[in-house]
Amino acid sequence: MTHLRKLMLEELQRRNYAETTLGCYIRTVEDFSRHFHCAPDRLGPRHIREYQAELFQKRKLSPNTVAQRLAALRFFYSKTLQKAWSIEETPYPRKAVHLPTILSQDEVARLIEAARPAWHRPLLMALYATGLRRAERARLKVSDIDSQRMVIHVQGGKGRRDRHVLLSPKLLEELRRHWRRLPRKPSVWLFPGNRHHSGDQPIDTKTVWHACQKASQRAGLQKKAHPHTLRHCFATHLLEAGADLRTIQILLGHRDLKETTIYPHLWQRHLHATASPLDSLQLKDTLPLEE
């Protein structure tokens, strides 16, 4: 480990950044250094601007991803090297705001029913039933399932915040079936890693992603579906069922209600509440014959 890498890692850990953020920030600075074949402490604003252009123009990364890379470099220069950082010289790109894909409840059912092998089924059911992020789902422990209070305790979610989410009776039944299928009962992780489900670490988040992708293909869904799609479906379907935004914010673990206000835009009842002005026009049913 180089001296600079060690210093940056210590600064990140001292501020209690999440493990995923640690890895992303360290990899970004290493990539920045490799791009210019030079130690990062010898590079300056001109190189950062060139690197930013490279990410956009050649690597075709999204504005959100580029903003994350710039945040990593800003941390390295301002916190690790204690150097000034000018927002004007290296502005963050405008973030693209896209409405997420939403599956109907029928499509969600088809997705879950297409899950293979059998242990993928409770994975997908849990994503939809709880609105958990895939990393939160992968790290669930056996002790997090509270069947007496019918809640799931999410420990160390995004921003290192704990919260409780609802435990569906159907999900509890499916988790119990999953437990009975395992030849070796896990003592810590609800979904242990390795092919025999007996590892000392939880399953990788990529496993959750692949489980969703394979089920989507097998179900023949026309829409793109990934683990976060089920989180969006959870929130939107709750809203359609009458839940208020504040409740959904708490269940999703959003820090700010603004993050949750995207879901009314996806609410079918809200979308269909007003008729299009076209419907009020008195148009003739037939068109004149073409000459």
C-alpha positions in Angstrom: 0.0 0.0 0.0 1.4 3.4 -1.0 1.8 6.2 1.5 -0.9 8.4 -0.2 -3.3 5.5 -0.5 -2.8 4.8 3.2 -3.4 8.4 4.2 -6.6 8.6 2.1 -7.9 5.4 3.5 -7.3 6.6 7.1 -9.1 9.9 6.4 -12.1 8.0 4.9 -12.2 5.6 7.9 -11.8 8.4 10.4 -15.0 9.9 9.0 -16.8 6.6 9.1 -17.5 6.4 5.4 -19.2 3.2 4.1 -17.1 0.4 2.7 -18.6 0.8 -0.7 -17.6 4.5 -0.7 -14.1 3.7 0.5 -13.6 1.3 -2.4 -15.0 3.7 -5.0 -13.0 6.7 -3.9 -9.7 4.7 -3.7 -10.2 3.2 -7.2 -11.0 6.6 -8.6 -7.8 8.2 -7.4 -5.8 5.1 -8.6 -7.5 5.4 -12.1 -6.8 9.2 -12.2 -3.1 8.5 -11.4 -2.8 5.7 -14.0 -4.4 7.9 -16.7 -1.6 10.4 -16.5 1.2 8.0 -15.5 2.0 10.2 -12.5 1.6 10.3 -8.8 -1.8 12.0 -8.0 -0.2 14.6 -5.6 1.7 16.0 -8.6 -1.4 16.6 -10.7 -3.5 19.7 -10.5 -6.7 21.4 -11.7 -5.8 21.1 -15.4 -5.4 17.4 -15.2 -8.7 17.1 -13.3 -10.5 19.0 -16.1 -8.9 16.7 -18.7 -9.8 13.6 -16.7 -13.4 14.9 -16.4 -13.6 15.4 -20.2 -12.1 11.9 -20.7 -14.9 10.4 -18.5 -17.6 12.1 -20.5 -16.3 12.0 -24.1 -14.4 8.7 -24.4 -15.7 6.5 -21.6 -19.3 7.8 -22.0 -20.0 7.7 -18.3 -23.2 9.2 -17.0 -23.3 12.7 -15.3 -24.1 11.0 -11.9 -21.1 8.7 -12.2 -18.8 11.6 -13.2 -20.0 13.6 -10.2 -19.1 10.7 -8.0 -15.6 10.5 -9.5 -15.1 14.2 -8.9 -16.3 13.9 -5.3 -13.6 11.3 -4.8 -10.9 13.6 -6.2 -12.2 16.5 -4.2 -11.9 14.4 -1.0 -8.4 13.4 -1.9 -7.1 16.9 -2.6 -9.0 18.8 0.1 -8.9 16.2 3.0 -5.9 14.0 2.3 -3.5 16.6 0.7 -5.1 19.6 2.5 -5.1 21.6 -0.7 -7.6 24.1 -1.9 -10.4 22.9 -4.3 -12.1 25.4 -6.6 -15.7 24.5 -7.5 -15.5 27.1 -10.3 -12.5 25.5 -11.9 -13.9 21.9 -11.6 -17.7 22.3 -11.5 -19.9 19.2 -10.9 -21.9 18.2 -14.0 -25.6 18.6 -14.0 -27.1 15.4 -12.8 -29.5 13.6 -15.2 -32.9 12.9 -13.6 -34.6 9.9 -15.1 -37.9 8.4 -14.0 -37.4 4.7 -13.0 -39.0 1.8 -14.7 -42.0 0.5 -12.8 -43.4 -3.0 -13.2 -47.1 -3.8 -12.8 -47.9 -6.2 -10.0 -48.6 -8.9 -12.6 -45.1 -8.3 -14.0 -43.6 -8.5 -10.5 -45.4 -11.8 -10.0 -44.1 -13.2 -13.3 -40.5 -12.1 -12.3 -40.7 -13.9 -8.9 -42.2 -17.0 -10.4 -39.4 -17.2 -13.0 -36.7 -17.2 -10.3 -34.2 -20.1 -10.6 -32.7 -21.8 -8.7 -35.2 -22.0 -5.8 -33.2 -19.8 -3.4 -33.4 -16.9 -5.9 -37.1 -16.7 -5.2 -36.8 -15.4 -1.6 -34.1 -12.9 -2.7 -36.5 -11.3 -5.2 -39.5 -11.5 -2.9 -37.5 -9.7 -0.1 -36.5 -6.9 -2.5 -40.2 -6.3 -3.5 -41.7 -6.9 0.0 -39.3 -4.6 1.9 -37.9 -2.0 -0.6 -34.4 -2.9 0.5 -31.4 -1.9 -1.5 -29.6 -4.9 -2.9 -26.6 -4.4 -0.5 -28.9 -4.2 2.5 -30.6 -7.3 1.3 -27.4 -9.2 0.8 -26.2 -8.3 4.4 -29.3 -9.4 6.2 -28.6 -11.6 9.3 -30.8 -14.3 10.7 -31.1 -12.2 13.9 -32.6 -9.3 11.8 -35.8 -11.2 11.2 -38.2 -10.5 14.1 -41.2 -12.7 13.5 -42.8 -11.7 16.9 -43.1 -8.0 15.9 -43.2 -8.8 12.1 -40.4 -6.4 11.3 -36.9 -6.7 9.7 -34.1 -4.8 11.3 -31.9 -3.2 8.7 -28.4 -2.5 10.2 -26.0 -0.1 8.7 -28.0 0.9 5.7 -27.1 3.8 3.3 -25.5 6.5 5.4 -24.9 4.0 8.2 -28.4 4.4 9.4 -30.5 1.6 11.0 -34.2 1.3 10.4 -37.1 -1.2 10.6 -39.0 -2.3 7.6 -42.2 -4.4 7.5 -42.0 -8.2 7.4 -44.7 -9.6 5.1 -46.3 -12.9 6.2 -45.7 -14.3 2.7 -42.1 -13.4 2.9 -41.7 -14.9 6.3 -43.2 -18.2 5.0 -40.9 -18.2 2.0 -37.8 -17.5 4.2 -38.8 -20.4 6.4 -39.0 -22.7 3.4 -35.6 -21.4 2.3 -34.2 -22.2 5.7 -35.6 -25.8 5.7 -34.0 -26.4 2.2 -30.5 -25.5 3.4 -28.4 -28.6 4.3 -26.3 -26.5 6.7 -28.3 -24.0 8.7 -26.5 -20.6 8.8 -25.8 -19.0 12.2 -25.1 -15.4 11.1 -26.0 -14.5 7.5 -29.5 -15.1 6.1 -27.9 -15.8 2.7 -24.3 -16.9 3.2 -21.9 -16.9 0.3 -20.4 -19.7 -1.7 -22.2 -22.4 -3.7 -23.1 -24.5 -0.7 -24.5 -21.5 1.3 -22.1 -22.0 4.1 -19.6 -19.2 3.8 -18.5 -16.9 6.6 -19.5 -13.8 4.4 -22.9 -12.9 2.9 -23.6 -13.3 -0.8 -22.2 -10.7 -3.1 -24.4 -7.9 -4.4 -23.7 -9.1 -7.9 -25.4 -12.3 -7.1 -28.6 -10.4 -6.3 -28.3 -8.5 -9.5 -27.8 -11.6 -11.6 -30.7 -13.3 -9.9 -33.0 -10.5 -11.0 -31.6 -10.3 -14.6 -32.0 -14.1 -15.2 -35.5 -14.1 -13.8 -36.4 -11.1 -16.0 -35.2 -12.9 -19.1 -36.9 -16.1 -18.2 -40.2 -14.2 -17.5 -39.9 -12.5 -20.9 -40.4 -9.0 -19.5 -40.1 -6.2 -22.1 -39.1 -3.7 -19.5 -35.6 -3.7 -18.0 -35.6 -5.0 -14.5 -32.9 -4.9 -11.9 -32.9 -5.1 -8.1 -33.5 -1.4 -7.7 -36.5 -1.7 -10.0 -38.2 -3.8 -7.3 -37.4 -1.1 -4.7 -39.2 1.5 -7.0 -42.1 -0.9 -7.5 -42.4 -1.4 -3.7 -42.7 2.4 -3.2 -45.0 3.1 -6.1 -47.4 0.2 -5.3 -47.5 1.3 -1.7 -48.5 4.8 -2.8 -51.2 3.4 -5.1 -52.5 1.3 -2.2 -53.0 4.5 -0.1 -49.7 4.8 1.9 -48.5 8.4 2.5 -45.2 9.7 1.4 -43.8 10.2 4.9 -44.4 6.5 5.7 -42.7 5.5 2.4 -39.8 7.8 3.1 -39.2 6.0 6.5 -39.5 2.5 4.9 -37.1 3.4 2.1 -34.6 5.0 4.5 -34.5 8.3 2.6 -32.9 11.1 4.6 -34.9 13.8 2.9 -38.6 13.7 1.7 -37.4 15.3 -1.6 -35.9 11.9 -2.5 -39.4 10.3 -2.1 -41.4 12.9 -4.1 -40.4 11.2 -7.3 -43.0 8.5 -6.7 -46.2 10.6 -7.2 -45.0 11.1 -10.8 -45.2 7.3 -11.2 -48.6 6.8 -9.5 -51.2 5.6 -12.1 -54.2 7.0 -10.2 -52.4 10.4 -10.2 -51.5 10.1 -13.8 -55.0 9.2 -14.9 -56.8 11.7 -12.6 -57.0 14.4 -15.3 -58.2 13.8 -18.8 -56.1 14.9 -21.8 -57.3 18.1 -23.4 -57.5 16.1 -26.7 -60.5 14.2 -25.2 -62.6 17.3 -25.0 -62.3 18.2 -28.7 -65.3 17.5 -30.9 -63.6 15.8 -33.8 -65.3 14.2 -36.8 -65.2 10.5 -36.7 -64.3 10.2 -40.4 -61.5 11.9 -42.5 -62.2 13.3 -46.0 -61.2 11.0 -48.8 -57.7 11.7 -50.3 -57.8 13.1 -53.8 
